[in-house]
């Protein structure tokens, strides 16, 4: 009986979320962005998350010229769908509303080559590539075991070694990308203006000033303070109420 009630609750919640999403889309088409936001956020309250939902929320806030919520929701959408070109494009437009212009320090040399290679796919994609290579290895092993022709045996034999090599690379990359994803803690500044300190206290020296919409990375937490790093490598301490973590 409890299982049936649980299934009914899940089903009801799902249809409620779908209705809220569709109502939000309808309000958005009519240009009623505030109402659309309320509907979309009601879906989030029901624990229904999707890249499309955050993308639509970002669009609503962008239309209302609310830079921080727009960028925040686009970033949330990219976490769920990192290869979506439309989300990336809209995020670039939202960044143009920012006051702060923080430069990205690109990786150079060998580290850049490694990063460019590993970032081609999401870690889930690398994991599926590993599964595919494992399957191919099994096929080659069966071919080697049952083949009666010397040339075929050699091809399958060397093919197995090549596949093992590629499999090790794909598994290593998948693990590395997943660790980077989990350790990276991006956040968006929501305060209109905030002073970043050299130490976690208000009496500390002001290192620099940030404005809403700026993306930072949380490195450390200490009570009501967060140590952050900008994309140009600059670090400082900021009150946790001034930012909102993306994940």
Secondary structure by P-SEA (a helix, b strand, c coil): caaaaaaaaaaaaaaaaaaaaaaaaaaaaacaaaaaaaaaaaaaaaccccaaaaaaaaaaaaaacccaaaaaaaaaaaaaccccaaaaaaaaaaaaaccccccccccccaaaaaaaaaacccaaaaaaaaaaaaaaaaaaaaaaaccccaaaaaaaaaaaaaaaaaaaaaaaaaaaaaaaaaabbbbbbcccbbbbbccccccccccccccccbbbbbccccccccccccccbbbbbbbcccccccc
